[in-house]
């Protein structure tokens, strides 16, 4: 796997180079010293993965990510001095298509590398995602239990997103009015170390109350709950949310498919499910389960998606009743459930 490094600090470049070359089968594709150089090199020699710094001269990592994903898209992992300290920039980069973020490893005393394990774990996960092909074990054919009869429980809005999701979620949630009388639950492929930061960032951009979903909570009207751990978020029969490590072999964590299927089984009133921009197929089969259970289903369109993978998969199997640009999805939710 060819990995490129974008960083203006020589010590950081050396640390990243050593870590990349420590794994058999990994090779250093090239090094860029700023975002503008990275955009140019990606166009001429696209790597499998880009390790993208955020704070650089000439062009920062957020703008470089935006331009690369528009002109020559590839997998981008943000590698920054402090993920928590640069959380707003991290979410901007993820909104433009970066897959994940991790702290920059450091060369310690005597040349010892510190933080390399976390970086390699992120790269390994991305390798599974970009190399993933259809797996029949996670595709159609599972029996989806019919939801119980409708009660006074309000319709739920269930949302799944991945690559480019933070920006898409911000645009969608910003379009919902104060007093939106439906509970919202979101599964975004995001590491638990900055899930709470993402919830806080989204909370600033919508009148809804956005927060991470605590174990055992119930979705409530006017609240948007975001999956907050690397385990899968699932809805139980008593309409409480829980985290589970199973299935352990899913490369997407938390999985939209796992969440959507649990909602199809246990939420007692038909609502609306939305599948936004993202790489791969996660969420497509779950969206189909919800449509078969009588839910209204929406997939983001290609033009407004950073990566048209997950919504494309849903559209191709007929899981989406509507395919809409991100700018129209909030109004579609309001029209169905004002």
C-alpha positions in Angstrom: 0.0 0.0 0.0 1.4 3.4 -1.1 1.2 6.1 1.7 1.9 9.8 1.2 3.0 12.2 3.9 2.0 15.9 4.0 3.8 17.8 6.7 6.1 20.8 6.9 8.1 19.6 9.9 11.2 17.5 9.3 10.9 15.7 12.6 7.3 14.8 12.0 8.1 13.6 8.4 10.9 11.4 9.7 8.7 9.9 12.4 5.9 9.1 9.9 8.4 7.7 7.4 9.8 5.3 9.9 6.4 4.1 11.0 5.2 3.6 7.5 8.3 1.6 6.5 8.0 -0.6 9.6 5.1 -2.5 8.1 5.8 -5.0 5.3 3.8 -4.1 2.2 3.7 -0.4 3.1 5.7 2.1 1.1 6.3 5.8 1.1 4.7 7.2 -2.1 6.0 10.8 -1.6 6.3 13.7 0.8 4.7 17.1 0.4 5.7 20.1 2.6 2.4 22.0 2.3 -1.1 21.5 1.1 -0.6 23.0 -2.3 2.2 20.6 -3.1 0.0 17.7 -1.8 -2.8 18.7 -4.2 -0.4 18.8 -7.1 1.2 15.5 -6.2 -2.1 13.7 -5.7 -3.2 14.8 -9.1 -0.1 13.4 -10.8 0.6 10.4 -8.6 -2.4 9.4 -6.4 -1.4 7.3 -3.4 -3.7 4.8 -1.5 -3.6 6.9 1.7 -2.6 10.5 2.5 -1.4 11.3 6.0 -2.4 15.0 6.1 -1.2 17.6 8.6 -3.6 20.5 9.4 -1.4 23.5 10.2 1.0 24.2 7.3 2.2 27.2 5.2 0.9 28.1 1.8 -2.2 25.9 2.1 -3.5 24.2 5.2 -4.7 20.6 5.5 -8.4 21.5 5.4 -8.2 23.3 2.1 -5.9 20.6 0.7 -8.3 17.9 1.7 -11.2 19.8 0.0 -9.2 20.2 -3.2 -7.9 16.6 -3.3 -11.3 15.1 -2.7 -12.8 17.2 -5.5 -10.0 16.7 -8.1 -8.3 13.3 -7.3 -10.1 11.7 -4.4 -8.3 9.2 -2.2 -8.3 8.1 1.4 -7.1 10.9 3.8 -6.1 10.4 7.4 -5.6 13.7 9.3 -2.4 13.5 11.4 -2.1 16.5 13.6 -0.2 17.5 16.7 -3.3 17.4 18.8 -6.7 16.1 17.6 -8.5 17.6 20.6 -6.8 21.0 20.3 -7.6 21.2 16.6 -11.1 19.6 16.8 -12.9 22.3 14.7 -10.3 21.9 11.9 -10.5 18.1 12.2 -14.3 18.2 11.7 -13.9 20.7 8.8 -11.4 18.3 7.1 -13.8 15.3 7.8 -16.6 17.3 6.3 -14.5 17.6 3.1 -13.8 13.9 3.0 -11.0 13.0 5.5 -11.8 9.6 7.0 -10.3 9.9 10.5 -7.8 11.7 12.6 -4.9 10.8 14.9 -2.2 12.6 16.9 1.1 12.9 15.2 3.7 10.4 16.5 6.8 11.9 18.0 10.5 11.0 18.0 11.4 10.7 21.7 14.7 10.4 23.5 17.2 8.2 21.6 15.1 8.3 18.5 12.3 6.2 20.1 8.9 6.5 18.3 5.9 7.4 20.5 2.4 7.1 19.2 3.1 4.9 16.3 0.7 2.1 17.3 -2.3 4.4 17.2 -1.4 5.6 13.7 -0.8 2.1 12.4 -4.2 1.0 13.8 -5.9 3.8 11.9 -4.1 3.0 8.7 -5.0 -0.7 9.1 -8.7 0.2 9.4 -8.6 2.5 6.4 -6.8 -0.3 4.4 -9.8 -2.6 5.2 -12.2 0.1 4.1 -10.6 1.0 0.8 -9.9 -2.7 0.0 -13.3 -3.9 1.0 -15.5 -5.8 -1.5 -19.0 -7.1 -1.2 -19.2 -9.6 1.6 -22.3 -11.9 1.4 -22.3 -12.4 5.2 -23.4 -8.8 5.6 -25.6 -8.4 2.6 -29.3 -9.1 1.9 -31.1 -12.2 3.0 -31.3 -11.7 6.8 -34.8 -11.8 8.2 -35.9 -8.4 9.5 -38.5 -8.7 12.2 -41.6 -6.5 11.6 -41.9 -3.6 14.0 -44.7 -3.8 16.7 -47.9 -1.9 16.2 -47.7 1.9 16.3 -48.1 3.6 19.7 -47.9 7.2 20.9 -44.1 7.1 20.4 -43.1 9.8 18.0 -41.6 8.9 14.6 -37.8 8.6 14.7 -35.3 10.2 12.3 -32.4 7.8 11.9 -29.3 9.1 10.1 -26.1 7.3 8.9 -23.0 9.0 7.5 -19.3 8.5 6.9 -16.8 10.2 4.7 -17.8 13.9 4.4 -20.5 13.3 7.0 -19.7 16.0 9.6 -20.3 18.8 7.1 -23.4 17.1 5.6 -24.8 16.6 9.1 -24.2 20.2 10.0 -26.0 21.3 6.9 -28.9 19.0 7.5 -29.3 19.7 11.2 -29.0 23.5 10.6 -32.1 23.3 8.4 -34.3 21.8 11.2 -36.3 24.3 13.2 -36.4 24.8 16.9 -39.2 22.7 18.3 -38.7 20.0 15.7 -40.8 17.4 17.5 -39.0 14.2 16.4 -36.1 12.4 18.1 -33.0 12.1 15.9 -30.3 9.5 16.3 -27.1 9.6 14.2 -24.4 7.0 13.5 -21.3 8.6 12.0 -18.1 6.7 11.4 -16.0 8.6 13.9 -13.5 7.6 16.5 -14.7 7.8 20.1 -11.8 10.1 21.1 -13.5 13.0 19.4 -17.1 11.9 19.2 -18.0 14.3 22.0 -16.2 17.1 20.3 -18.1 16.5 17.1 -21.4 16.5 19.1 -20.4 19.9 20.6 -19.4 21.2 17.2 -22.7 20.2 15.6 -24.6 21.6 18.6 -23.4 25.1 17.7 -24.9 24.8 14.3 -28.5 23.7 15.0 -31.3 24.6 17.3 -31.6 21.0 18.3 -29.8 19.7 21.4 -27.0 17.5 20.0 -25.0 15.3 22.4 -23.4 11.8 22.4 -25.8 9.0 23.3 -25.1 7.6 26.8 -25.6 3.9 27.4 -29.2 3.1 28.2 -30.8 6.4 27.1 -34.0 6.8 25.1 -34.3 9.1 22.0 -36.3 12.2 22.8 -38.1 14.8 20.7 -35.9 17.8 19.9 -32.7 16.0 20.7 -30.1 14.6 18.3 -28.1 11.7 19.8 -24.7 10.8 18.2 -23.1 7.4 18.6 -20.3 8.0 21.0 -18.0 4.9 21.0 -16.2 2.5 18.7 -18.8 -0.1 19.5 -22.1 -0.4 17.5 -25.1 1.6 18.7 -28.3 -0.5 18.8 -31.9 0.1 19.8 -33.4 -2.5 22.1 -37.0 -3.7 22.4 -37.6 -1.2 25.3 -36.5 1.7 23.0 -33.3 2.3 24.9 -29.9 2.7 23.1 -27.0 0.4 23.9 -23.5 -0.2 22.7 -22.3 -3.7 21.6 -19.0 -4.9 20.1 -20.8 -7.5 18.0 -20.5 -8.1 15.1 -16.8 -7.8 15.7 -15.8 -8.4 12.1 -17.4 -5.3 10.6 -14.8 -2.8 9.4 -17.2 0.1 10.0 -17.5 1.0 13.6 -20.0 2.1 14.7 -22.0 0.4 11.8 -24.9 2.2 10.2 -26.3 -1.2 9.0 -26.3 -2.6 12.6 -28.1 0.5 13.9 -30.7 0.7 11.1 -31.5 -3.0 11.5 -32.1 -2.7 15.2 -34.3 0.3 14.6 -36.3 -1.6 12.0 -36.8 -4.3 14.6 -37.7 -2.3 17.6 -38.9 1.3 17.0 -42.7 0.9 17.2 -43.6 3.7 14.7 -42.5 4.3 11.2 -40.2 7.3 10.8 -37.6 8.5 8.3 -34.1 7.1 7.7 -31.4 9.1 5.9 -28.1 7.8 4.5 -25.5 10.4 3.8 -22.1 10.6 2.0 -19.6 7.9 2.7 -17.2 5.3 1.4 -18.2 1.7 1.0 -21.7 0.1 1.4 -22.4 0.5 5.1 -26.1 1.4 5.7 -27.5 0.3 2.4 -28.9 -3.0 3.6 -30.1 -1.4 6.8 -31.9 1.3 4.8 -33.5 -1.5 2.8 -34.7 -3.2 6.0 -36.3 0.1 7.1 -38.0 0.6 3.8 -39.4 -2.9 3.9 -40.7 -2.1 7.4 -42.6 0.9 6.0 -40.2 3.7 6.7 -39.6 6.6 4.4 -36.0 6.4 3.2 -33.7 9.1 1.8 -30.2 8.9 0.3 -28.0 11.9 -0.5 -27.4 12.5 -4.2 -24.1 12.2 -6.0 -23.6 15.9 -6.7 -23.7 16.9 -3.1 -21.8 13.9 -1.7 -18.1 14.1 -0.9 -17.9 10.3 -1.6 -20.9 8.7 -3.4 -20.4 5.2 -2.0 -22.9 4.5 0.7 -25.8 6.4 -0.8 -25.0 4.9 -4.2 -25.2 1.4 -2.8 -28.6 2.2 -1.3 -29.9 3.7 -4.5 -28.7 0.7 -6.5 -30.6 -1.9 -4.5 -33.7 0.2 -4.3 -33.4 1.0 -0.6 -33.9 4.8 -1.0 -37.5 6.0 -1.7 -35.9 9.5 -2.5 -32.5 10.6 -3.6 -32.0 14.3 -2.7 -29.2 16.9 -2.4 -28.1 17.6 1.1 -29.7 21.1 0.9 -33.2 19.6 0.5 -33.2 16.8 3.1 -34.1 18.9 6.1 -37.2 20.2 4.3 -38.1 16.7 3.3 -38.0 15.7 7.0 -40.1 18.8 8.0 -42.7 18.0 5.3 -43.2 14.5 6.5 -43.0 15.3 10.2 -43.5 19.0 10.9 
